[in-house]
Amino acid sequence: MSKNRTPTPHDLVFKTFLSRMETARDFITLHLPPALLRLCNLETLRLESGSFIEDDLHPYFSDMLYSLKTACGDGYIHVLIEHQSSPDKHMAFRLMRYAIAAMQRHLEAGNKTLPLVIPILFYQGRKSPYPYSMNWLDNFTDPTLAKHLYSQDFPLVDITVIPDEEIMRHRSMAALTLIQKHIRQRDLTRFLNKLAGLLTRNHISGQQVIALVNYMLQAGEAQDARTLLYEMAQHAPQYGDELMTLAEQLKQEGRLEGIQQGMQKGLKTGEHEASRKIARAMLEKGFPTADIIELTGVSAEELPSLQH
């Protein structure tokens, strides 16, 4: 629904009443479950802005968000009241999304822990009683499985503590996991035997091998990338062509980088002859004319005089 939706009379009168703190306290006292009410210090109740909700989460203007301190002292409880004049099968999930948004804003304000957010739906539609569950887990096909998943620790894959020997048994994930575990090592050649052993099992494609090597070159801290590639090609000859092609590309890039550095040094010292020498060397090695002009600054008119 558009964010420019005009509030209904139901929305407006509800918001007008609930904007008054005395009325909000009465509402919370009447409708909050006793166990939760006992946690609340209603004297600290404060109306908060609902602007934290993104457009697609805010189809109504009557959401009321309050903050208050707990009776125990530390921490905050946010009470989110949503007014609804028609049933929504996924309202419980919507309220959960609102609650998560309120938690996020709480963290962004500099707090270190999550606040308890209590969503409350105020319903006054034609259909009675309200026909849908207020437990967001019931929106799943298997609520029991969903409850099990979302009421315990989420799965964690911490590769920093998985032994290499176990990683070697991870089939098509093994090579990636092994390299990502050790990517910050200065000497990646220490793991070449293990990596080569994985590559010979043909669990991954040639495209994946190239992606893995590129990752090692970009994110790794290896001091000699070309040597690494040559050694990998020797250990995994079935990917030799691809690895040697990458090695030659690195060699070419290194030559270009060296030429650029030499050119910049020459220009800084005002030695135009340095650029001419670089251009002459590039001509001898068969570099395209356009590249020579761009990298050295030597004009097209000068180039013929540099050829033997």
FENUR-V899178 format. One record per residue. N is the residue number from 0. RES is the residue in one letter. PHI is phi in whole degrees, -180 to 180 (none if undefined). Layout:
n = (N N)
res = (RES RES)
phi = (PHI PHI)
This chain:
n = (0 1 2 3 4 5 6 7 8 9 10 11 12 13 14 15 16 17 18 19 20 21 22 23 24 25 26 27 28 29 30 31 32 33 34 35 36 37 38 39 40 41 42 43 44 45 46 47 48 49 50 51 52 53 54 55 56 57 58 59 60 61 62 63 64 65 66 67 68 69 70 71 72 73 74 75 76 77 78 79 80 81 82 83 84 85 86 87 88 89 90 91 92 93 94 95 96 97 98 99 100 101 102 103 104 105 106 107 108 109 110 111 112 113 114 115 116 117 118 119 120 121 122 123 124 125 126 127 128 129 130 131 132 133 134 135 136 137 138 139 140 141 142 143 144 145 146 147 148 149 150 151 152 153 154 155 156 157 158 159 160 161 162 163 164 165 166 167 168 169 170 171 172 173 174 175 176 177 178 179 180 181 182 183 184 185 186 187 188 189 190 191 192 193 194 195 196 197 198 199 200 201 202 203 204 205 206 207 208 209 210 211 212 213 214 215 216 217 218 219 220 221 222 223 224 225 226 227 228 229 230 231 232 233 234 235 236 237 238 239 240 241 242 243 244 245 246 247 248 249 250 251 252 253 254 255 256 257 258 259 260 261 262 263 264 265 266 267 268 269 270 271 272 273 274 275 276 277 278 279 280 281 282 283 284 285 286 287 288 289 290 291 292 293 294 295 296 297 298 299 300 301 302 303 304 305 306 307)
res = (M S K N R T P T P H D L V F K T F L S R M E T A R D F I T L H L P P A L L R L C N L E T L R L E S G S F I E D D L H P Y F S D M L Y S L K T A C G D G Y I H V L I E H Q S S P D K H M A F R L M R Y A I A A M Q R H L E A G N K T L P L V I P I L F Y Q G R K S P Y P Y S M N W L D N F T D P T L A K H L Y S Q D F P L V D I T V I P D E E I M R H R S M A A L T L I Q K H I R Q R D L T R F L N K L A G L L T R N H I S G Q Q V I A L V N Y M L Q A G E A Q D A R T L L Y E M A Q H A P Q Y G D E L M T L A E Q L K Q E G R L E G I Q Q G M Q K G L K T G E H E A S R K I A R A M L E K G F P T A D I I E L T G V S A E E L P S L Q H)
phi = (none -65 -69 -92 -58 -77 -63 -81 -57 -60 -63 -65 -69 -63 -66 -61 -68 -78 -77 -88 -62 -63 -67 -62 -64 -63 -59 -65 -63 -74 -114 -80 -55 -52 -63 -80 -61 -66 -82 -91 -99 -67 -68 -98 -61 -142 -77 -109 -75 -93 -73 -68 -80 -65 -55 -75 -104 -131 -80 -126 -94 -99 -63 -122 -121 -122 -122 -158 -81 -82 -64 -82 111 -75 93 -136 -118 -102 -106 -107 -112 -115 -92 -141 -109 -145 -67 -136 -58 -107 -60 -61 -69 -60 -63 -64 -65 -60 -62 -63 -63 -65 -63 -62 -64 -61 -68 -65 -80 105 -76 -97 -125 -77 -85 -81 -112 -108 -80 -131 -100 -104 -112 -144 -81 -71 -75 -139 -77 -57 -87 -117 -67 -100 -99 -62 -68 -70 -75 -86 -62 -123 -59 -64 -65 -63 -62 -62 -68 -94 -117 -141 -59 -75 -58 -125 -112 -100 -71 -68 -114 -85 -60 -57 -62 -73 -59 -61 -98 -89 50 -71 -93 -63 -62 -61 -63 -62 -68 -67 -66 -111 -62 -89 -72 -68 -116 -73 -65 -62 -108 -64 -61 -66 -66 -62 -60 -70 -66 -70 -81 57 -82 -124 -85 -61 -63 -68 -62 -63 -62 -67 -65 -59 -62 -61 -73 -84 -101 -79 -119 -64 -79 -130 -67 -64 -61 -59 -66 -61 -69 -64 -62 -71 -78 -129 -62 -66 -111 -60 -62 -64 -69 -68 -61 -63 -63 -68 -63 -63 -62 -64 -63 -65 -63 -63 -65 -64 -63 -63 -65 -64 -62 -63 -63 -64 -65 -63 -93 74 -93 -63 -65 -62 -64 -65 -65 -65 -62 -64 -65 -67 -62 -64 -90 84 -67 -61 -58 -61 -67 -63 -63 -67 -82 -104 82 -71 -75 -63 -68 -78 -57 -58 -72 -92 -86 -77)
